Amino acid sequence: MDNQAIALNSIIESQNKSLLQMLSQKGKNIFFPKLGILAQSAQAKGKKINATIGEAIEDDATSMHLAGFDSLINIPVSSAFPYAPSFGKPELRDKWKEFIYNKNPSLKNIPISKPIATNGLTHGISIAAYLFAGEGDVVLLSDLYWENYNLIFENGYGASIDTFALFDNGGFNLEAFTNKIEKSKNEKVIILLNFPNNPSGYTPLTSEIDGIVSVIKKAADTGKKLVVIIDDAYFGLVYEDKVYPESIFVRLAALHENILAIKLDGPTKEDYVWGFRVGFITYGIKGGTPELYEALENKTGGAIRGNISNISHLSQSLLLQVYLAKDYEDQKFKKYSILKSRYEILKKVLSDKKYSQFFEPLPFNSGYFMCVKVKSGLDAEKIRQHLLSKYDTGVIVFGDIIRLAFSAVPQSKIQELVENIYSACYDLK
């Protein structure tokens, strides 16, 4: 193990012994190199002659680039072409941390780490798996989950996935969640919570959050080490007053010394920039000190450095420019209002009792998606194929569940979408 990794591990152990036990072997071994090329390049920054950096520089000291880009990019050359730091653009990291506190007022003055930029949330989840999951670890998910989790945790890092039933009586299944955690034989328990949930479009109600948090704390009180990965990809897109409006990260960030909360979020869905590939990873733990968070940030930065080097500088700069605009919140609200209107129309359409002949909607109140469960005797995959061939309609199917991305359907076509599913079921029945 490199001495720089040993030094980071010593800091973590001195601040919180439980946290060191949560790290995977890869997580223990990784570090951000403060010696060698990076350190020498930093020392040479601003010098009259700098022959350290692996970039091509014009004679006027600007970044060398093709002239064709000048008419396409309306930001300074220095904000587009040079490498960004492995941790992310500092100004954007500061802004995103400010956003986290503003969007989650209950967080108040609870210390959290500085967000580190990732190449979208998928990369953020992969980095969390790199640092905390490995052979022998189990990741607990709801039974309705994004299939990429399998590729990341199982295929990528050798952990296994276990699931609990997400719903019971139209709400979050606290009993199933509790049973899975209590019956876990591992001292380290990795939990992944994704709200609003993909694919169901469900976020727990305010009345349900206390129960979820209580179960996690109870497990920590018994000595279990809990790594709670919070996939907040669709954060903020809630459409009902009774839905918990903040991230559950708020409730876990300073709950217990044995609970590490990892918030994964970003502008991809929140700000409608899917192709920019920018996300963030932020840590919270009770008693978290600047030294502890810096050590975690260095390990995270090292994992990024050793994986993809850094995130798109251009994407980060464009985001920062929009975030600093006076009308940013107004722009964002207009898009949110469109999605909420689609949600409300879909909810109204599905209230027609005739559809229950063939399918029932699962609980949904937020996000981009919702699901319907087809009745016994119907084959969801055959319905999907029939929708494609006869009704010019595409949906996603897994098992007896059909997922509808109402985020991608104009309001004027939502009733037609549901009617097409009904008609396809009628044809096949």
Number of C-alpha atoms within 10 A of each C-alpha: 8 10 10 16 21 15 13 24 25 15 19 23 15 13 18 19 15 19 23 19 17 23 21 20 15 17 25 19 20 25 27 22 18 13 10 8 13 14 11 13 16 12 12 15 13 9 8 7 8 11 11 14 16 10 12 12 13 10 8 7 8 14 17 15 15 7 8 8 10 12 7 8 12 10 13 12 16 14 17 20 16 20 19 20 16 22 24 24 21 16 11 20 19 13 14 24 18 14 12 19 16 12 15 17 11 13 20 10 8 15 18 24 22 23 27 27 33 30 20 23 24 20 22 27 27 22 23 24 26 23 23 25 31 22 13 10 21 23 25 21 22 22 12 19 18 13 10 13 19 17 12 21 24 20 12 15 21 18 20 17 17 12 17 19 16 21 18 12 7 10 16 22 18 18 16 16 20 18 12 16 21 14 8 14 11 13 16 23 24 26 22 19 19 26 25 27 28 23 23 28 25 27 29 22 17 14 10 16 17 12 15 18 14 14 18 24 19 15 20 20 14 11 13 22 23 25 23 23 24 22 26 22 25 23 24 20 22 26 20 15 10 13 19 18 19 18 23 23 25 20 17 21 26 20 21 19 22 26 28 26 27 25 28 28 29 27 21 18 18 19 17 11 14 12 9 18 20 26 26 25 27 26 22 24 25 19 17 22 17 13 15 22 22 17 22 24 22 22 25 28 26 22 24 25 18 15 11 12 15 20 25 21 19 21 16 24 20 17 16 17 12 14 17 10 10 9 10 13 11 10 13 13 11 11 13 17 13 13 23 22 14 21 25 15 15 19 16 11 16 19 12 9 9 10 18 16 12 20 22 17 19 17 19 25 26 27 30 26 21 26 24 22 19 21 16 10 9 16 17 22 17 14 25 20 17 21 21 14 11 11 17 11 15 17 16 14 20 11 10 15 23 23 21 23 18 21 16 12 13 12 18 10 13 20 14 14 21 16 16 19 24 19 19 21 24 13 10 12 11
